[in-house]
Amino acid sequence: MFIYEGERKTPVAGSYDVIVCGGGPSGIIAAVAAARNGAKTLLIERYGFVGGMVTNALVTPISEFCKNGKRIIDGMPYELMELANRFGGANISFESGNYPIDDEVFKLAAQRMLLESGVTLLYHSYFSDCITTDGQISHIIVQNKAGRVAYEGKVIVDCTGDADVVRAAGYKTVKETILQPATLWFQLSGVDTKALEEQGLFEDAKNDQLPVSETIRNRLDELNRKGEMPLFGGPWISKGFNEGTVSINLLREATDASSPEQFTKTECNLRENLFKVVEVMRENFPEFKNCRVLKSGTQTGVRETYHIVGMYQLTTDDVINPKPFPDTIAKGAHVIDIHKPDSIDQELVVLEQEYNIPYGIMVPYDSKNIIVAGRSVCADEAAFGTVRVMAVCMAMGQAAGTAAAIGSKKGLAMSKMDIPLLVQTLKEQGAVIDFDNCK
């Protein structure tokens, strides 16, 4: 069933060289990169702050900036982490390159970096649609308290995480039959963090995930089998920036976050389960006997929904046996991390070295003026299990924003990018791009 809305006229509120849709880790850096490369840039964000999964969903640490003792992600992403560190809200000393972050500090650091780079911010605005002619997007339409408003843009960077703009423009996307589960992160106060620290729980796990307390995991697994504990993962517990506080990755549920109805049920279920889990923690672990819920994510954290059909698909072999792609624009090194939607099990493959990320995975096939950064890039299941993490998304954001600025200035289609110029510009701006790791 459909209804007809009749003839609609939408006011055009501005014109930009580059419009970035989505202010998560990739969108922040994409907008900064576009602006610093001379593009008049607009960043559209649905919340009243930027940060995406870092701030909306409380995901921490941001992983991973280093591999085998060397930094593999630098430039603007690392600059943002340094800024948050100066504000007292990031720990960038861990050799693993997995950096804990204070979500409130990250909001400020990212916002300041954006504004000082000359980006125009538009908060409280939800991407609604786009005007497209023969695959060329001319306008982005948002919905906010002013109604429907349009913005003209030469190049669009889709950092929505769900390929919203790509799909609205008519480009092909795919979605895995079985999606990785969503997780509601939460923070607790009143925790005996000294006791947990003595157990080695907060040690830096070199080039691997954060340590998991087997004692806690085994007891939770036992309770889950008895029906006294909801489905969980991990748990991964990070020490907060104040004594007695922790951030926990534990709750999970199989869902499709691209379905509003299904995701609403997931949000409700996980918020109910949050308080059940806290009660379980109080009753079973002395370190948590006095804990209280400090904060939960504004939204449940999403691992995957749609992927673009790109000019190139990153494969499992590409990340295990790194290739010297001529269009390499960034690197990644996080473990291949695939969470099971219906059990506490998890597939983990620790990579021996960093791998190279080609430009083509961010560009919808035959794209004219749209490019993607973040978790909706083109990758197979296992490759996606490593390339989706936030530090890598930030690195791809720098490449996407830089490419968008070059494209808007030179009139180049995103699928016809001047790769040598893009690579040279990224190197000049601190991005790590080399082939030393290739076999």
KOLMINU-162353 format. One record per residue (C-alpha): x, y, z; residue in three letters. Coordinates in nm, 3 decimals, always signed. Example, Ala and Ser with C-alpha at 12.3 -4.5 7.8 and 13.67 -1.06 7.14 Angstrom:
! KOLMINU-162353
ATOM | c1 | c2 | c3 | r
ATOM | +1.230 | -0.450 | +0.780 | Ala
ATOM | +1.367 | -0.106 | +0.714 | Ser
This chain:
! KOLMINU-162353
ATOM | c1 | c2 | c3 | r
ATOM | +0.000 | +0.000 | +0.000 | Met
ATOM | +0.125 | +0.349 | -0.086 | Phe
ATOM | +0.005 | +0.704 | -0.042 | Ile
ATOM | +0.076 | +0.999 | -0.271 | Tyr
ATOM | +0.222 | +1.304 | -0.103 | Glu
ATOM | +0.142 | +1.533 | -0.393 | Gly
ATOM | +0.370 | +1.796 | -0.541 | Glu
ATOM | +0.642 | +1.889 | -0.295 | Arg
ATOM | +0.878 | +2.186 | -0.306 | Lys
ATOM | +1.188 | +2.162 | -0.088 | Thr
ATOM | +1.394 | +2.473 | -0.008 | Pro
ATOM | +1.766 | +2.464 | -0.090 | Val
ATOM | +1.955 | +2.594 | +0.213 | Ala
ATOM | +2.310 | +2.597 | +0.078 | Gly
ATOM | +2.565 | +2.473 | -0.174 | Ser
ATOM | +2.885 | +2.284 | -0.090 | Tyr
ATOM | +3.179 | +2.121 | -0.264 | Asp
ATOM | +3.159 | +1.819 | -0.035 | Val
ATOM | +2.873 | +1.693 | +0.181 | Ile
ATOM | +2.950 | +1.425 | +0.440 | Val
ATOM | +2.649 | +1.232 | +0.567 | Cys
ATOM | +2.712 | +1.084 | +0.913 | Gly
ATOM | +2.938 | +1.215 | +1.189 | Gly
ATOM | +3.087 | +0.890 | +1.319 | Gly
ATOM | +3.462 | +0.819 | +1.327 | Pro
ATOM | +3.486 | +0.794 | +0.948 | Ser
ATOM | +3.262 | +1.096 | +0.888 | Gly
ATOM | +3.453 | +1.319 | +1.128 | Ile
ATOM | +3.785 | +1.254 | +0.956 | Ile
ATOM | +3.632 | +1.264 | +0.605 | Ala
ATOM | +3.491 | +1.611 | +0.672 | Ala
ATOM | +3.816 | +1.738 | +0.824 | Val
ATOM | +4.015 | +1.601 | +0.528 | Ala
ATOM | +3.781 | +1.754 | +0.270 | Ala
ATOM | +3.790 | +2.095 | +0.438 | Ala
ATOM | +4.167 | +2.095 | +0.486 | Arg
ATOM | +4.207 | +2.011 | +0.117 | Asn
ATOM | +4.021 | +2.326 | +0.020 | Gly
ATOM | +3.663 | +2.203 | -0.017 | Ala
ATOM | +3.366 | +2.391 | +0.124 | Lys
ATOM | +3.234 | +2.111 | +0.344 | Thr
ATOM | +2.909 | +2.030 | +0.524 | Leu
ATOM | +2.877 | +1.751 | +0.781 | Leu
ATOM | +2.525 | +1.625 | +0.849 | Ile
ATOM | +2.467 | +1.441 | +1.178 | Glu
ATOM | +2.140 | +1.314 | +1.328 | Arg
ATOM | +2.242 | +1.361 | +1.693 | Tyr
ATOM | +2.349 | +1.679 | +1.872 | Gly
ATOM | +2.712 | +1.567 | +1.875 | Phe
ATOM | +2.955 | +1.372 | +1.661 | Val
ATOM | +3.135 | +1.047 | +1.735 | Gly
ATOM | +2.907 | +0.772 | +1.609 | Gly
ATOM | +2.979 | +0.439 | +1.774 | Met
ATOM | +3.234 | +0.603 | +2.008 | Val
ATOM | +2.986 | +0.846 | +2.161 | Thr
ATOM | +2.642 | +0.712 | +2.065 | Asn
ATOM | +2.716 | +0.353 | +2.154 | Ala
ATOM | +3.012 | +0.395 | +2.399 | Leu
ATOM | +3.237 | +0.160 | +2.199 | Val
ATOM | +3.592 | +0.166 | +2.335 | Thr
ATOM | +3.882 | +0.124 | +2.287 | Pro
ATOM | +3.935 | +0.263 | +1.937 | Ile
ATOM | +4.127 | -0.007 | +1.754 | Ser
ATOM | +4.390 | -0.034 | +1.627 | Glu
ATOM | +4.659 | +0.220 | +1.544 | Phe
ATOM | +4.969 | -0.002 | +1.578 | Cys
ATOM | +5.097 | -0.341 | +1.472 | Lys
ATOM | +5.423 | -0.516 | +1.561 | Asn
ATOM | +5.556 | -0.211 | +1.739 | Gly
ATOM | +5.492 | +0.045 | +1.465 | Lys
ATOM | +5.211 | +0.288 | +1.397 | Arg
ATOM | +5.010 | +0.189 | +1.090 | Ile
ATOM | +4.739 | +0.458 | +1.115 | Ile
ATOM | +4.859 | +0.813 | +1.147 | Asp
ATOM | +4.766 | +1.148 | +0.998 | Gly
ATOM | +4.432 | +1.300 | +1.092 | Met
ATOM | +4.296 | +0.999 | +1.285 | Pro
ATOM | +4.597 | +0.996 | +1.516 | Tyr
ATOM | +4.584 | +1.375 | +1.543 | Glu
ATOM | +4.231 | +1.344 | +1.681 | Leu
ATOM | +4.346 | +1.088 | +1.937 | Met
ATOM | +4.634 | +1.316 | +2.040 | Glu
ATOM | +4.387 | +1.601 | +2.088 | Leu
ATOM | +4.160 | +1.384 | +2.305 | Ala
ATOM | +4.469 | +1.278 | +2.500 | Asn
ATOM | +4.563 | +1.641 | +2.567 | Arg
ATOM | +4.210 | +1.695 | +2.698 | Phe
ATOM | +4.262 | +1.403 | +2.939 | Gly
ATOM | +4.022 | +1.169 | +2.762 | Gly
ATOM | +4.236 | +0.919 | +2.570 | Ala
ATOM | +4.515 | +0.679 | +2.658 | Asn
ATOM | +4.746 | +0.654 | +2.356 | Ile
ATOM | +5.027 | +0.474 | +2.538 | Ser
ATOM | +4.913 | +0.116 | +2.473 | Phe
ATOM | +5.156 | -0.068 | +2.246 | Glu
ATOM | +4.869 | -0.261 | +2.087 | Ser
ATOM | +4.729 | +0.060 | +1.942 | Gly
ATOM | +4.394 | -0.009 | +2.110 | Asn
ATOM | +4.326 | +0.327 | +2.272 | Tyr
ATOM | +4.068 | +0.375 | +2.552 | Pro
ATOM | +3.862 | +0.689 | +2.508 | Ile
ATOM | +3.632 | +0.903 | +2.721 | Asp
ATOM | +3.317 | +0.951 | +2.514 | Asp
ATOM | +3.243 | +1.300 | +2.647 | Glu
ATOM | +3.595 | +1.421 | +2.577 | Val
ATOM | +3.582 | +1.267 | +2.230 | Phe
ATOM | +3.269 | +1.469 | +2.150 | Lys
ATOM | +3.454 | +1.791 | +2.231 | Leu
ATOM | +3.783 | +1.700 | +2.066 | Ala
ATOM | +3.615 | +1.591 | +1.742 | Ala
ATOM | +3.386 | +1.894 | +1.732 | Gln
ATOM | +3.677 | +2.130 | +1.787 | Arg
ATOM | +3.885 | +1.962 | +1.516 | Met
ATOM | +3.595 | +1.992 | +1.272 | Leu
ATOM | +3.521 | +2.356 | +1.342 | Leu
ATOM | +3.886 | +2.461 | +1.339 | Glu
ATOM | +3.924 | +2.288 | +1.002 | Ser
ATOM | +3.643 | +2.501 | +0.858 | Gly
ATOM | +3.368 | +2.237 | +0.843 | Val
ATOM | +3.006 | +2.352 | +0.864 | Thr
ATOM | +2.814 | +2.133 | +1.109 | Leu
ATOM | +2.445 | +2.053 | +1.082 | Leu
ATOM | +2.322 | +1.862 | +1.388 | Tyr
ATOM | +1.976 | +1.718 | +1.457 | His
ATOM | +1.929 | +1.643 | +1.088 | Ser
ATOM | +1.852 | +1.302 | +0.944 | Tyr
ATOM | +1.945 | +1.208 | +0.586 | Phe
ATOM | +1.616 | +1.155 | +0.405 | Ser
ATOM | +1.675 | +1.135 | +0.030 | Asp
ATOM | +1.878 | +1.264 | -0.260 | Cys
ATOM | +1.809 | +1.408 | -0.602 | Ile
ATOM | +1.985 | +1.200 | -0.865 | Thr
ATOM | +2.012 | +1.220 | -1.243 | Thr
ATOM | +2.184 | +0.932 | -1.424 | Asp
ATOM | +2.368 | +0.834 | -1.106 | Gly
ATOM | +2.487 | +1.189 | -1.035 | Gln
ATOM | +2.366 | +1.329 | -0.703 | Ile
ATOM | +2.286 | +1.699 | -0.717 | Ser
ATOM | +2.119 | +1.750 | -0.378 | His
ATOM | +2.102 | +1.584 | -0.039 | Ile
ATOM | +1.769 | +1.615 | +0.143 | Ile
ATOM | +1.753 | +1.610 | +0.522 | Val
ATOM | +1.466 | +1.608 | +0.767 | Gln
ATOM | +1.485 | +1.821 | +1.080 | Asn
ATOM | +1.279 | +2.063 | +1.289 | Lys
ATOM | +1.271 | +2.302 | +0.992 | Ala
ATOM | +1.103 | +2.033 | +0.781 | Gly
ATOM | +1.260 | +1.896 | +0.464 | Arg
ATOM | +1.566 | +2.092 | +0.356 | Val
ATOM | +1.797 | +2.037 | +0.059 | Ala
ATOM | +2.170 | +2.103 | +0.018 | Tyr
ATOM | +2.347 | +2.109 | -0.316 | Glu
ATOM | +2.674 | +1.916 | -0.329 | Gly
ATOM | +2.939 | +1.836 | -0.588 | Lys
ATOM | +3.064 | +1.521 | -0.412 | Val
ATOM | +2.889 | +1.318 | -0.142 | Ile
ATOM | +3.067 | +1.107 | +0.121 | Val
ATOM | +2.838 | +0.839 | +0.266 | Asp
ATOM | +2.947 | +0.773 | +0.625 | Cys
ATOM | +2.605 | +0.664 | +0.748 | Thr
ATOM | +2.731 | +0.313 | +0.824 | Gly
ATOM | +2.434 | +0.163 | +0.642 | Asp
ATOM | +2.502 | +0.296 | +0.290 | Ala
ATOM | +2.189 | +0.512 | +0.318 | Asp
ATOM | +2.294 | +0.758 | +0.048 | Val
ATOM | +2.426 | +0.487 | -0.183 | Val
ATOM | +2.095 | +0.302 | -0.165 | Arg
ATOM | +1.888 | +0.618 | -0.213 | Ala
ATOM | +2.095 | +0.704 | -0.520 | Ala
ATOM | +2.015 | +0.367 | -0.674 | Gly
ATOM | +2.356 | +0.200 | -0.649 | Tyr
ATOM | +2.371 | -0.169 | -0.565 | Lys
ATOM | +2.426 | -0.296 | -0.212 | Thr
ATOM | +2.433 | -0.641 | -0.052 | Val
ATOM | +2.359 | -0.772 | +0.294 | Lys
ATOM | +2.487 | -1.092 | +0.453 | Glu
ATOM | +2.225 | -1.361 | +0.520 | Thr
ATOM | +2.350 | -1.385 | +0.879 | Ile
ATOM | +2.451 | -1.052 | +1.032 | Leu
ATOM | +2.683 | -1.009 | +1.325 | Gln
ATOM | +2.486 | -0.927 | +1.643 | Pro
ATOM | +2.432 | -0.583 | +1.789 | Ala
ATOM | +2.575 | -0.494 | +2.131 | Thr
ATOM | +2.454 | -0.251 | +2.396 | Leu
ATOM | +2.766 | -0.117 | +2.566 | Trp
ATOM | +2.734 | +0.022 | +2.916 | Phe
ATOM | +2.941 | +0.187 | +3.188 | Gln
ATOM | +2.934 | +0.101 | +3.558 | Leu
ATOM | +3.042 | +0.295 | +3.864 | Ser
ATOM | +3.114 | +0.153 | +4.210 | Gly
ATOM | +3.337 | -0.125 | +4.072 | Val
ATOM | +3.644 | -0.250 | +4.259 | Asp
ATOM | +3.877 | -0.170 | +3.970 | Thr
ATOM | +4.186 | -0.227 | +4.185 | Lys
ATOM | +4.088 | -0.591 | +4.235 | Ala
ATOM | +4.022 | -0.632 | +3.863 | Leu
ATOM | +4.356 | -0.470 | +3.785 | Glu
ATOM | +4.533 | -0.718 | +4.012 | Glu
ATOM | +4.380 | -0.995 | +3.801 | Gln
ATOM | +4.548 | -0.846 | +3.491 | Gly
ATOM | +4.216 | -0.752 | +3.334 | Leu
ATOM | +4.327 | -0.405 | +3.224 | Phe
ATOM | +4.664 | -0.502 | +3.082 | Glu
ATOM | +4.744 | -0.400 | +2.727 | Asp
ATOM | +4.686 | -0.704 | +2.505 | Ala
ATOM | +4.957 | -0.669 | +2.242 | Lys
ATOM | +4.809 | -0.693 | +1.892 | Asn
ATOM | +4.506 | -0.880 | +2.012 | Asp
ATOM | +4.178 | -0.804 | +2.181 | Gln
ATOM | +4.155 | -0.679 | +2.536 | Leu
ATOM | +4.194 | -0.952 | +2.799 | Pro
ATOM | +3.883 | -1.138 | +2.906 | Val
ATOM | +3.857 | -1.267 | +3.262 | Ser
ATOM | +3.807 | -1.641 | +3.221 | Glu
ATOM | +3.670 | -1.658 | +3.576 | Thr
ATOM | +3.396 | -1.408 | +3.493 | Ile
ATOM | +3.329 | -1.559 | +3.150 | Arg
ATOM | +3.301 | -1.915 | +3.279 | Asn
ATOM | +3.063 | -1.820 | +3.556 | Arg
ATOM | +2.844 | -1.618 | +3.316 | Leu
ATOM | +2.844 | -1.909 | +3.071 | Asp
ATOM | +2.729 | -2.142 | +3.350 | Glu
ATOM | +2.449 | -1.904 | +3.444 | Leu
ATOM | +2.350 | -1.862 | +3.079 | Asn
ATOM | +2.316 | -2.238 | +3.039 | Arg
ATOM | +2.085 | -2.240 | +3.343 | Lys
ATOM | +1.871 | -1.963 | +3.191 | Gly
ATOM | +1.973 | -1.716 | +3.462 | Glu
ATOM | +2.189 | -1.496 | +3.235 | Met
ATOM | +2.096 | -1.350 | +2.894 | Pro
ATOM | +2.304 | -1.422 | +2.584 | Leu
ATOM | +2.638 | -1.246 | +2.608 | Phe
ATOM | +2.976 | -1.203 | +2.444 | Gly
ATOM | +3.316 | -1.159 | +2.602 | Gly
ATOM | +3.289 | -0.989 | +2.839 | Pro
ATOM | +3.548 | -0.724 | +2.749 | Trp
ATOM | +3.593 | -0.480 | +3.033 | Ile
ATOM | +3.786 | -0.153 | +2.997 | Ser
ATOM | +3.887 | +0.066 | +3.288 | Lys
ATOM | +3.723 | +0.407 | +3.290 | Gly
ATOM | +3.900 | +0.739 | +3.333 | Phe
ATOM | +3.767 | +0.773 | +3.689 | Asn
ATOM | +3.849 | +0.524 | +3.965 | Glu
ATOM | +3.576 | +0.267 | +4.012 | Gly
ATOM | +3.432 | +0.299 | +3.662 | Thr
ATOM | +3.441 | +0.048 | +3.377 | Val
ATOM | +3.306 | +0.020 | +3.023 | Ser
ATOM | +3.169 | -0.322 | +2.929 | Ile
ATOM | +3.106 | -0.502 | +2.601 | Asn
ATOM | +2.883 | -0.792 | +2.702 | Leu
ATOM | +2.519 | -0.767 | +2.592 | Leu
ATOM | +2.428 | -0.887 | +2.245 | Arg
ATOM | +2.132 | -0.983 | +2.029 | Glu
ATOM | +2.084 | -1.109 | +1.675 | Ala
ATOM | +1.908 | -0.837 | +1.476 | Thr
ATOM | +1.892 | -0.639 | +1.155 | Asp
ATOM | +1.960 | -0.278 | +1.244 | Ala
ATOM | +1.837 | -0.165 | +0.901 | Ser
ATOM | +1.484 | -0.271 | +1.001 | Ser
ATOM | +1.337 | -0.004 | +1.234 | Pro
ATOM | +1.077 | -0.243 | +1.372 | Glu
ATOM | +1.326 | -0.522 | +1.444 | Gln
ATOM | +1.590 | -0.288 | +1.582 | Phe
ATOM | +1.335 | -0.124 | +1.812 | Thr
ATOM | +1.265 | -0.465 | +1.967 | Lys
ATOM | +1.640 | -0.520 | +2.004 | Thr
ATOM | +1.686 | -0.186 | +2.180 | Glu
ATOM | +1.402 | -0.268 | +2.421 | Cys
ATOM | +1.527 | -0.621 | +2.488 | Asn
ATOM | +1.885 | -0.516 | +2.553 | Leu
ATOM | +1.787 | -0.234 | +2.789 | Arg
ATOM | +1.579 | -0.482 | +2.986 | Glu
ATOM | +1.869 | -0.727 | +2.987 | Asn
ATOM | +2.114 | -0.460 | +3.099 | Leu
ATOM | +1.965 | -0.442 | +3.447 | Phe
ATOM | +1.931 | -0.820 | +3.469 | Lys
ATOM | +2.300 | -0.853 | +3.388 | Val
ATOM | +2.401 | -0.590 | +3.643 | Val
ATOM | +2.211 | -0.779 | +3.910 | Glu
ATOM | +2.390 | -1.100 | +3.806 | Val
ATOM | +2.725 | -0.921 | +3.832 | Met
ATOM | +2.643 | -0.788 | +4.180 | Arg
ATOM | +2.538 | -1.130 | +4.307 | Glu
ATOM | +2.821 | -1.336 | +4.160 | Asn
ATOM | +3.137 | -1.125 | +4.161 | Phe
ATOM | +3.266 | -0.939 | +4.468 | Pro
ATOM | +3.434 | -0.677 | +4.247 | Glu
ATOM | +3.088 | -0.571 | +4.127 | Phe
ATOM | +2.884 | -0.602 | +4.447 | Lys
ATOM | +2.841 | -0.223 | +4.481 | Asn
ATOM | +2.817 | -0.137 | +4.111 | Cys
ATOM | +2.553 | +0.084 | +3.952 | Arg
ATOM | +2.468 | +0.165 | +3.592 | Val
ATOM | +2.644 | +0.490 | +3.511 | Leu
ATOM | +2.544 | +0.513 | +3.147 | Lys
ATOM | +2.436 | +0.298 | +2.852 | Ser
ATOM | +2.470 | +0.372 | +2.484 | Gly
ATOM | +2.234 | +0.628 | +2.333 | Thr
ATOM | +2.182 | +0.352 | +2.082 | Gln
ATOM | +2.282 | -0.011 | +2.057 | Thr
ATOM | +2.611 | -0.063 | +1.874 | Gly
ATOM | +2.580 | -0.200 | +1.521 | Val
ATOM | +2.845 | -0.418 | +1.356 | Arg
ATOM | +2.703 | -0.453 | +1.006 | Glu
ATOM | +2.406 | -0.405 | +0.777 | Thr
ATOM | +2.453 | -0.313 | +0.410 | Tyr
ATOM | +2.774 | -0.327 | +0.205 | His
ATOM | +2.827 | -0.146 | -0.122 | Ile
ATOM | +2.907 | -0.332 | -0.442 | Val
ATOM | +3.237 | -0.158 | -0.499 | Gly
ATOM | +3.498 | -0.130 | -0.767 | Met
ATOM | +3.691 | -0.389 | -0.566 | Tyr
ATOM | +3.600 | -0.633 | -0.290 | Gln
ATOM | +3.852 | -0.676 | -0.010 | Leu
ATOM | +3.900 | -1.050 | +0.042 | Thr
ATOM | +4.014 | -1.276 | +0.322 | Thr
ATOM | +4.332 | -1.351 | +0.130 | Asp
ATOM | +4.401 | -0.977 | +0.093 | Asp
ATOM | +4.418 | -0.932 | +0.469 | Val
ATOM | +4.603 | -1.256 | +0.551 | Ile
ATOM | +4.849 | -1.221 | +0.262 | Asn
ATOM | +4.878 | -0.844 | +0.208 | Pro
ATOM | +4.882 | -0.720 | -0.153 | Lys
ATOM | +5.070 | -0.414 | -0.290 | Pro
ATOM | +4.758 | -0.245 | -0.429 | Phe
ATOM | +4.856 | +0.052 | -0.649 | Pro
ATOM | +4.558 | +0.240 | -0.504 | Asp
ATOM | +4.642 | +0.169 | -0.138 | Thr
ATOM | +4.502 | +0.451 | +0.074 | Ile
ATOM | +4.525 | +0.309 | +0.428 | Ala
ATOM | +4.619 | +0.007 | +0.638 | Lys
ATOM | +4.448 | -0.219 | +0.887 | Gly
ATOM | +4.565 | -0.482 | +1.135 | Ala
ATOM | +4.281 | -0.568 | +1.372 | His
ATOM | +4.206 | -0.936 | +1.427 | Val
ATOM | +3.949 | -1.094 | +1.200 | Ile
ATOM | +3.666 | -1.076 | +1.450 | Asp
ATOM | +3.333 | -1.243 | +1.368 | Ile
ATOM | +3.074 | -1.253 | +1.645 | His
ATOM | +2.814 | -1.529 | +1.638 | Lys
ATOM | +2.457 | -1.394 | +1.660 | Pro
ATOM | +2.309 | -1.685 | +1.856 | Asp
ATOM | +2.586 | -1.798 | +2.092 | Ser
ATOM | +2.873 | -1.669 | +2.303 | Ile
ATOM | +3.117 | -1.805 | +2.045 | Asp
ATOM | +3.340 | -1.585 | +1.833 | Gln
ATOM | +3.574 | -1.650 | +1.540 | Glu
ATOM | +3.915 | -1.485 | +1.586 | Leu
ATOM | +4.212 | -1.484 | +1.351 | Val
ATOM | +4.513 | -1.282 | +1.468 | Val
ATOM | +4.695 | -1.131 | +1.170 | Leu
ATOM | +5.073 | -1.159 | +1.150 | Glu
ATOM | +5.110 | -0.815 | +0.992 | Gln
ATOM | +4.917 | -0.515 | +0.869 | Glu
ATOM | +4.737 | -0.527 | +0.534 | Tyr
ATOM | +4.675 | -0.269 | +0.263 | Asn
ATOM | +4.334 | -0.117 | +0.189 | Ile
ATOM | +4.262 | -0.022 | -0.174 | Pro
ATOM | +4.065 | +0.284 | -0.275 | Tyr
ATOM | +3.824 | +0.070 | -0.478 | Gly
ATOM | +3.645 | -0.081 | -0.176 | Ile
ATOM | +3.506 | +0.265 | -0.090 | Met
ATOM | +3.365 | +0.346 | -0.434 | Val
ATOM | +3.033 | +0.210 | -0.563 | Pro
ATOM | +3.080 | +0.051 | -0.903 | Tyr
ATOM | +3.083 | +0.322 | -1.173 | Asp
ATOM | +3.022 | +0.595 | -0.914 | Ser
ATOM | +3.007 | +0.950 | -1.039 | Lys
ATOM | +3.011 | +1.163 | -0.726 | Asn
ATOM | +2.960 | +0.938 | -0.425 | Ile
ATOM | +3.219 | +0.763 | -0.209 | Ile
ATOM | +3.183 | +0.561 | +0.112 | Val
ATOM | +3.387 | +0.534 | +0.431 | Ala
ATOM | +3.312 | +0.320 | +0.734 | Gly
ATOM | +3.151 | -0.017 | +0.785 | Arg
ATOM | +2.956 | -0.027 | +0.456 | Ser
ATOM | +3.265 | -0.070 | +0.236 | Val
ATOM | +3.295 | -0.364 | -0.003 | Cys
ATOM | +3.450 | -0.668 | +0.169 | Ala
ATOM | +3.384 | -1.038 | +0.211 | Asp
ATOM | +3.274 | -1.175 | +0.548 | Glu
ATOM | +3.616 | -1.238 | +0.704 | Ala
ATOM | +3.780 | -0.926 | +0.559 | Ala
ATOM | +3.490 | -0.723 | +0.692 | Phe
ATOM | +3.560 | -0.873 | +1.034 | Gly
ATOM | +3.877 | -0.665 | +1.051 | Thr
ATOM | +3.820 | -0.362 | +0.828 | Val
ATOM | +3.504 | -0.252 | +1.014 | Arg
ATOM | +3.681 | -0.131 | +1.330 | Val
ATOM | +3.693 | +0.238 | +1.412 | Met
ATOM | +4.059 | +0.332 | +1.365 | Ala
ATOM | +4.051 | +0.175 | +1.019 | Val
ATOM | +3.725 | +0.357 | +0.944 | Cys
ATOM | +3.893 | +0.683 | +1.043 | Met
ATOM | +4.184 | +0.613 | +0.808 | Ala
ATOM | +3.942 | +0.540 | +0.525 | Met
ATOM | +3.763 | +0.862 | +0.616 | Gly
ATOM | +4.080 | +1.063 | +0.553 | Gln
ATOM | +4.113 | +0.900 | +0.211 | Ala
ATOM | +3.746 | +0.950 | +0.123 | Ala
ATOM | +3.742 | +1.315 | +0.227 | Gly
ATOM | +4.063 | +1.387 | +0.039 | Thr
ATOM | +3.934 | +1.212 | -0.273 | Ala
ATOM | +3.608 | +1.408 | -0.249 | Ala
ATOM | +3.799 | +1.738 | -0.232 | Ala
ATOM | +4.013 | +1.642 | -0.532 | Ile
ATOM | +3.707 | +1.528 | -0.725 | Gly
ATOM | +3.512 | +1.847 | -0.655 | Ser
ATOM | +3.807 | +2.064 | -0.755 | Lys
ATOM | +3.903 | +1.877 | -1.073 | Lys
ATOM | +3.558 | +1.760 | -1.179 | Gly
ATOM | +3.658 | +1.394 | -1.149 | Leu
ATOM | +3.416 | +1.108 | -1.096 | Ala
ATOM | +3.495 | +0.906 | -0.785 | Met
ATOM | +3.540 | +0.600 | -1.008 | Ser
ATOM | +3.790 | +0.795 | -1.223 | Lys
ATOM | +4.005 | +0.931 | -0.940 | Met
ATOM | +4.359 | +1.058 | -0.996 | Asp
ATOM | +4.512 | +0.787 | -0.778 | Ile
ATOM | +4.875 | +0.912 | -0.785 | Pro
ATOM | +4.758 | +1.257 | -0.672 | Leu
ATOM | +4.536 | +1.108 | -0.402 | Leu
ATOM | +4.813 | +0.884 | -0.267 | Val
ATOM | +5.069 | +1.165 | -0.271 | Gln
ATOM | +4.829 | +1.402 | -0.093 | Thr
ATOM | +4.755 | +1.144 | +0.175 | Leu
ATOM | +5.125 | +1.083 | +0.233 | Lys
ATOM | +5.186 | +1.457 | +0.268 | Glu
ATOM | +4.911 | +1.467 | +0.531 | Gln
ATOM | +5.061 | +1.189 | +0.742 | Gly
ATOM | +4.877 | +0.880 | +0.621 | Ala
ATOM | +5.081 | +0.558 | +0.632 | Val
ATOM | +5.097 | +0.410 | +0.282 | Ile
ATOM | +5.376 | +0.170 | +0.187 | Asp
ATOM | +5.423 | -0.186 | +0.070 | Phe
ATOM | +5.694 | -0.301 | +0.312 | Asp
ATOM | +5.461 | -0.561 | +0.460 | Asn
ATOM | +5.385 | -0.744 | +0.135 | Cys
ATOM | +5.521 | -1.093 | +0.080 | Lys
